[in-house]
Amino acid sequence: MRELLRSQDPVRLSFITALLADAGIDSLILDTHSSIMQGSLGILPQRLVVAEDDLEQARRVLTEAGELF
């Protein structure tokens, strides 16, 4: 698994996960529980990861959607 991005915005992470799923790319959000333990202060970003084989396609999907620069 390779990290695609980090975000403190759960809505953005949900949207990006849906974009990737529509493209047939499985993703996983890490550090959700750590973020919650901090009281949802937004201090700890959550990491979105994809399989290494899907990394380039995932970057392309997010770039086309304006979510990755």
N, CA, C and O of each residue as an XYZ file, in Angstrom:
276
protein
N       0.849     -1.173      0.000
C       0.000      0.000      0.000
C       0.898      1.240      0.000
O       1.929      1.290      0.671
N       0.468      2.230     -0.774
C       1.212      3.486     -0.869
C       0.295      4.642     -0.512
O      -0.882      4.656     -0.871
N       0.845      5.594      0.189
C       0.077      6.770      0.581
C      -0.179      7.649     -0.634
O       0.737      7.991     -1.382
N      -1.433      8.001     -0.810
C      -1.831      8.862     -1.914
C      -1.935     10.302     -1.446
O      -1.497     11.220     -2.139
N      -2.517     10.499     -0.264
C      -2.618     11.849      0.286
C      -2.956     11.796      1.755
O      -3.303     10.747      2.296
N      -2.846     12.966      2.401
C      -3.240     13.149      3.799
C      -4.231     14.295      3.853
O      -4.113     15.275      3.118
N      -5.198     14.158      4.724
C      -6.183     15.227      4.873
C      -6.782     15.193      6.265
O      -6.879     14.141      6.896
N      -7.179     16.363      6.728
C      -7.879     16.479      7.999
C      -9.373     16.668      7.772
O     -10.133     16.854      8.722
N      -9.790     16.620      6.514
C     -11.184     16.868      6.142
C     -11.888     15.545      5.823
O     -11.652     14.970      4.760
N     -12.744     15.054      6.716
C     -13.409     13.765      6.482
C     -14.351     13.790      5.277
O     -14.550     12.755      4.640
N     -14.925     14.930      4.953
C     -15.805     15.025      3.789
C     -14.992     14.855      2.510
O     -15.404     14.141      1.596
N     -13.841     15.510      2.450
C     -12.967     15.373      1.276
C     -12.499     13.923      1.131
O     -12.491     13.379      0.026
N     -12.116     13.307      2.228
C     -11.673     11.915      2.164
C     -12.785     11.000      1.660
O     -12.529     10.081      0.882
N     -14.000     11.246      2.094
C     -15.140     10.457      1.634
C     -15.355     10.650      0.134
O     -15.588      9.685     -0.593
N     -15.278     11.891     -0.324
C     -15.447     12.195     -1.743
C     -14.361     11.519     -2.579
O     -14.654     10.928     -3.618
N     -13.130     11.605     -2.134
C     -12.015     11.007     -2.872
C     -12.139      9.489     -2.898
O     -11.860      8.858     -3.918
N     -12.553      8.906     -1.791
C     -12.768      7.461     -1.743
C     -13.829      7.046     -2.759
O     -13.689      6.021     -3.426
N     -14.894      7.848     -2.875
C     -15.949      7.561     -3.857
C     -15.433      7.707     -5.283
O     -15.767      6.891     -6.142
N     -14.629      8.725     -5.550
C     -14.040      8.893     -6.886
C     -13.201      7.676     -7.261
O     -13.301      7.152     -8.371
N     -12.380      7.241     -6.326
C     -11.527      6.084     -6.590
C     -12.347      4.817     -6.791
O     -12.044      4.018     -7.677
N     -13.374      4.626     -5.984
C     -14.235      3.447     -6.120
C     -14.917      3.436     -7.485
O     -15.031      2.386     -8.117
N     -15.371      4.604     -7.941
C     -15.989      4.696     -9.267
C     -15.020      4.299    -10.373
O     -15.430      3.800    -11.421
N     -13.733      4.524    -10.131
C     -12.699      4.161    -11.105
C     -12.222      2.725    -10.910
O     -11.325      2.267    -11.618
N     -12.817      2.015     -9.956
C     -12.444      0.621     -9.715
C     -11.188      0.463     -8.881
O     -10.536     -0.580     -8.930
N     -10.844      1.491     -8.113
C      -9.630      1.465     -7.293
C     -10.031      1.349     -5.825
O     -10.768      2.185     -5.303
N      -9.537      0.307     -5.173
C      -9.779      0.138     -3.737
C      -8.842      1.052     -2.964
O      -7.672      1.204     -3.318
N      -9.362      1.657     -1.910
C      -8.539      2.527     -1.071
C      -8.841      2.247      0.384
O      -9.826      1.587      0.715
N      -7.989      2.752      1.239
C      -8.130      2.548      2.675
C      -7.724      3.838      3.376
O      -6.717      4.451      3.020
N      -8.501      4.248      4.367
C      -8.168      5.432      5.151
C      -7.568      4.967      6.467
O      -8.184      4.208      7.214
N      -6.358      5.434      6.738
C      -5.643      5.069      7.961
C      -5.663      6.234      8.950
O      -5.857      7.385      8.558
N      -5.468      5.938     10.193
C      -5.361      6.911     11.279
C      -6.696      7.522     11.682
O      -6.715      8.550     12.358
N      -7.801      6.924     11.289
C      -9.111      7.447     11.658
C      -9.282      7.456     13.170
O      -9.734      8.450     13.738
N      -8.927      6.365     13.819
C      -9.123      6.265     15.263
C      -8.191      7.207     16.019
O      -8.575      7.752     17.054
N      -6.995      7.402     15.528
C      -6.076      8.341     16.171
C      -6.624      9.751     16.102
O      -6.519     10.515     17.061
N      -7.210     10.095     14.967
C      -7.789     11.422     14.803
C      -8.958     11.619     15.758
O      -9.106     12.687     16.353
N      -9.783     10.597     15.904
C     -10.929     10.672     16.812
C     -10.455     10.805     18.257
O     -11.053     11.544     19.040
N      -9.390     10.099     18.614
C      -8.861     10.159     19.976
C      -8.367     11.560     20.323
O      -8.330     11.927     21.497
N      -7.992     12.338     19.327
C      -7.547     13.704     19.563
C      -8.728     14.657     19.720
O      -8.540     15.869     19.820
N      -9.929     14.119     19.742
C     -11.115     14.941     19.936
C     -11.561     15.633     18.670
O     -12.235     16.661     18.726
N     -11.188     15.076     17.516
C     -11.551     15.644     16.217
C     -11.117     17.106     16.098
O     -11.825     17.926     15.513
N      -9.964     17.420     16.652
C      -9.435     18.778     16.578
C      -8.773     19.070     15.237
O      -8.429     20.215     14.943
N      -8.598     18.040     14.436
C      -7.957     18.238     13.144
C      -6.448     18.314     13.243
O      -5.785     18.798     12.326
N      -5.908     17.842     14.339
C      -4.457     17.899     14.535
C      -3.768     16.808     13.724
O      -2.752     17.054     13.073
N      -4.321     15.612     13.766
C      -3.719     14.474     13.070
C      -4.441     14.222     11.746
O      -5.628     13.897     11.740
N      -3.742     14.368     10.646
C      -4.386     14.065      9.372
C      -4.563     12.560      9.196
O      -3.811     11.759      9.751
N      -5.555     12.203      8.424
C      -5.778     10.810      8.082
C      -5.095     10.557      6.744
O      -5.034     11.442      5.890
N      -4.587      9.356      6.571
C      -3.886      9.000      5.337
C      -4.766      8.112      4.470
O      -5.402      7.180      4.962
N      -4.794      8.408      3.185
C      -5.517      7.586      2.225
C      -4.472      6.819      1.421
O      -3.580      7.415      0.818
N      -4.590      5.498      1.418
C      -3.619      4.655      0.729
C      -4.322      3.793     -0.317
O      -5.504      3.472     -0.199
N      -3.557      3.433     -1.337
C      -4.022      2.533     -2.398
C      -2.928      1.499     -2.653
O      -1.784      1.677     -2.236
N      -3.288      0.432     -3.333
C      -2.300     -0.577     -3.705
C      -1.268      0.056     -4.630
O      -1.594      0.928     -5.435
N      -0.044     -0.381     -4.510
C       1.041      0.193     -5.320
C       0.740      0.103     -6.816
O       1.082      1.014     -7.571
N       0.108     -0.978     -7.247
C      -0.225     -1.141     -8.664
C      -1.262     -0.117     -9.138
O      -1.343      0.171    -10.332
N      -2.045      0.426     -8.224
C      -3.095      1.388     -8.568
C      -2.675      2.842     -8.371
O      -3.449      3.750     -8.674
N      -1.480      3.074     -7.877
C      -1.062      4.423     -7.490
C      -1.108      5.418     -8.649
O      -1.668      6.503     -8.492
N      -0.548      5.089     -9.779
C      -0.520      6.028    -10.908
C      -1.922      6.333    -11.420
O      -2.249      7.486    -11.700
N      -2.747      5.300    -11.541
C      -4.124      5.527    -12.004
C      -4.891      6.373    -10.995
O      -5.666      7.246    -11.383
N      -4.682      6.123     -9.705
C      -5.356      6.905     -8.665
C      -4.937      8.366     -8.738
O      -5.776      9.258     -8.612
N      -3.659      8.616     -8.939
C      -3.178      9.997     -9.087
C      -3.815     10.670    -10.296
O      -4.189     11.841    -10.234
N      -3.936      9.942    -11.377
C      -4.537     10.483    -12.596
C      -6.010     10.833    -12.361
O      -6.471     11.898    -12.773
N      -6.741      9.938    -11.702
C      -8.161     10.175    -11.412
C      -8.325     11.426    -10.556
O      -9.178     12.267    -10.843
N      -7.522     11.554     -9.517
C      -7.647     12.699     -8.619
C      -7.173     14.000     -9.270
O      -7.718     15.066     -8.984
N      -6.174     13.923    -10.130
C      -5.709     15.112    -10.842
C      -6.781     15.609    -11.788
O      -7.034     16.812    -11.865
N      -7.423     14.687    -12.519
C      -8.490     15.072    -13.436
C      -9.694     15.669    -12.711
O     -10.414     16.496    -13.270
N      -9.910     15.243    -11.456
C     -11.034     15.745    -10.664
C     -10.669     17.043     -9.921
O     -11.508     17.643     -9.249
N      -9.406     17.462    -10.055
C      -8.969     18.669     -9.374
C      -8.706     18.492     -7.894
O      -8.691     19.469     -7.146
N      -8.498     17.259     -7.462
C      -8.268     16.964     -6.050
C      -6.805     16.711     -5.717
O      -6.450     16.570     -4.547
N      -5.977     16.653     -6.712
C      -4.543     16.406     -6.496
C      -3.791     17.319     -7.452
O      -4.105     17.397     -8.639
N      -2.809     17.998     -6.921
C      -2.069     18.967     -7.738
C      -0.647     18.534     -7.936
O       0.123     19.229     -8.600
